[in-house]
Amino acid sequence: MIDTGLSQKVVLVTGGSGGIGEAISRAFAAQGARVAVHHHPGEDEARWTHVTPPVEAAHRLAGELDGAVAVAADLAEPDAATRLIDDVEARLGPVDVLVNNAAHCESPDTVDALTAGGLERHYRVNAIAPALLISELARRQQRGRPTPCVVNISTDAARAFPGQLGYGSSKAALEGLTRGTALDLGAAGIRVNAVAPGPVQTGWMDEDLVAKVREIVPLGRPGEPDDIADAVVFLASDQARWITGQVLQVAGGHAL
């Protein structure tokens, strides 16, 4: 058995109540971590591609996991990072692992459909909020405590993905943030890495799309949320103690 060193660690998973986020929350809880399951405080607009899970989902998941709590914040708000970490610290203690998983994705997102509002929504949640959360985490590092670490969730679309320009470019910014903060925070011992999932089945693919994905993914299947969660746990674990500034593509060979 490999000891990941995550037992009793405080892990904040943004967007942690559904899909990949839920799998990440469960994976850390399985390692004995105490998980703060972040959720949006209300329903998302129906026209977004990935609809926010109901508020009840976060509370239900937290109730299933030992030592877990549900925490709410609208990451598009400028002071969300401070208030969110305040909430987690008050309920669980200082954050040891930050997983920036929450994302905004809307459609249409083609070049002819881009708007200032749409771009701002993508960047606020997908790039600005993670940057502010990392900054807040670094400022609160306490002497005598183990150094925290960060895992950002990017996407294949950060490389080049037709039809997802706002989403993909905001995730490319997140990958740049991963490398930049890793360099800035390395001297403090804070590691920052990212996982870039390929097409993952979280309920949004119909049978025809699954068949197409099987054709274009070298390993012959869509990803499952647990595929991503396992990679995130690895990057947060003691086994990845000398890894920082990396973007790990977990995509079955897709978009190489």
C-alpha positions, 0 to 999 in steps of 0.5 A, a space after each residue: 500500500 502506498 501512503 499518499 500522506 493525505 490523511 486528515 489533510 484539508 482539501 478544498 475542491 471547487 465545483 466539488 459536488 458533481 461530475 469530475 468534482 464529485 469524483 475528486 471529492 470522493 477520491 480525497 475522502 477515500 484517502 482520509 482527507 477532510 474535504 470542503 465541497 464547494 458549490 455555487 450558491 444557486 442554480 446556473 442559467 440553463 443555457 450554459 453547456 455544463 449546468 451547475 449541480 443543485 445546491 442539495 447535491 453538495 450537502 448530500 455528498 458532504 453528508 456521505 463523506 467523513 469529515 466533509 463540509 459543503 461550502 458555497 461561493 459564487 467564484 465570479 465575485 471579486 471577493 469570493 476567494 477570501 470569503 471561501 477560504 475564510 469559511 473553510 478555515 473556520 470549519 476545517 482549518 487551514 487548507 492543505 490542498 486546493 483543487 481548482 476544478 470549478 469551470 464556466 462553459 457556455 454555448 455558442 462559443 464560436 468566433 462569430 458568437 464571442 461577446 465581451 460578457 461571455 469572455 468575461 464570464 469564462 475568464 472570471 471563473 476559469 482563470 481569475 478565481 483560481 489565481 485569486 485562490 492560489 494567491 490567498 492560499 499562499 498569503 495564509 501559509 503558516 510557519 510550522 505547517 506542511 506547505 500546501 499544494 494546488 492542482 488546477 483542472 484544465 482541458 484539452 480545449 486549452 491546446 486548440 479546440 474549434 468552437 470553444 474559444 472563450 472556454 479554451 483560451 481561459 483554460 490556456 490562461 489557467 495553464 499559464 498560471 500553473 507554470 507562473 505560480 509554480 515558479 513564484 511559489 517554489 521557494 516557499 515549497 508550494 507546488 502547483 500543477 494541473 490536470 488536463 482531461 480529455 473527453 470525460 463522460 459525466 452524462 453530457 455525451 449521447 450514444 452517438 457522441 460516445 461512438 465518435 469519441 471511441 474513434 478519436 481517442 487512441 485508448 478507445 473510450 471516453 474518460 470516466 471521472 475517476 480517471 481524472 480524480 486519480 491523477 489529481 490525488 497523485 499530484 497532491 500526494 507525497 509521491 509527487 513531492 518533486 513535481 511542480 509546474 506541470 500540466 498532466 494530460 489525462 485523455 487516453 492519448 486524445 489531442 496529443 
